[in-house]
Amino acid sequence: MKILLLALSITVAFLSIAFKDTILGSLNQLSNNTSTSFEGLPVFPPLAIYGAPKSANMTISRAIRKVFLAAEVAEGAGARVRRSIGSPQLRNFSPFLMLDHFTSAPGSGFPDHPHRGQETITYLTQGMVDHEDFAGNSGTIEAGDLQFMTAGRGIMHSEMPRTSPDGTPVIGMQLWVDLPIKLKKCEPRYRDLRAHEIPKINVDDDKVHIKIISGQSHGVDSVQELAYTPVWYLDIDIKPGGKVTQNLPEGWNAFAYTLSGSTKFGVGEDQSTVGQFHNVVFEQKGDEVHAEVDKDAKENGRFVLIAGLPLDQKVVQYGPFVLNSQEEVYQAMMDYQTHSNGFERAKGWHSEIGKSLTGH
């Protein structure tokens, strides 16, 4: 028993170093705020695992609940991230667990680490990222590409930015999405979405360009079967003088994260001008979001607009493990340490791409 406790302590120490910011925030809320409940909304679509329901034909613009700057913090091995969801400003915005806007300089990255119980969506806007996991899967995504990863019952992998010849940093976003209870123990899987596969449209006399990563915009559907939990993900770029009204499924949680420029969100008295690196959280009531850029603006306003179906279930998170009870989190830590129940292949495994940082 002493040996087992010692091993478990070592695991906790390892995870505390690798995921210190996420863990500290999660533990502070473990006893008082372990649930995210949205009365009257379904736990999961009863008939469809993939896709998303179409919103009703309404014309109610969503009000803005909150706007805040995503502060930059250290994460991984030498990387810098602007964390909006998963920060003290916004926790467990179901089904969203975390949003990191990361910048990785040469020699930094995210070496070997585990996951259980969530999906991650990685969207690269600059550079290249190599990926490798304990099941023998490996690959590279480039600027404009995405990777959808379902951790399910357990995965161990490494995500390492590739050093560019001119030393420019690798930039992208990683979104963590909760899995419904019924799918927490599903087998892990990956789906790479290449930039050329993403449908794109122009509206408002070509002053607005929209990449439909997941979901629907102005009658155009995205590629299907990307993730289990229903999520809409749009990359919207507005030229000066442009405006757009985007429909969203009613009752879903939604937010915008601003990548560049200044954009006006909302209508009438509720309208707010938002600068770069801010998260705009919308109220659930309503079925559309309005955004525009002043005609005198010196640059385009670019943001991602993301919406997801809220899950009526408890969220108990400890670093990379996202489950529904403290007992399940403890079991995940034990399974990872003993290489069992989904982590069998983690025993003795070290990624090739992470060796430069881990020394293995």
ABEGO torsion letter per residue (X at the ends): XAAAAAAAAAAAAAAAAAAAAAAAAAAAAAAABABBBBBGBBABBAABABEBBBBBBBABBBBBABBBBBBBBBBEBGBBBBBABGBAABBGBOABABBBBBBBBBGBEBBBBBBBGBBBBBBBABEBBBBBBAAGBBEBBBBGBBBBBBAEAEBBBBBBBBBBAAGBBBBBBBBBBBBBAAAAABBBBBBBBBAAABBBBBBGGGABBBBBABEBBGGBBBBBGABABBBBBBBBBBBBGBBBBBBBBBGBBBBBBBABEBBBBEBEAABBBBBBGBBBBBBABEABBBBBBBAABABBBBBBBBBBBBBBBBBBBBEABBBABAAAAAAAAAAAAAGBGGAAAABGBBBAAAAAAAGX
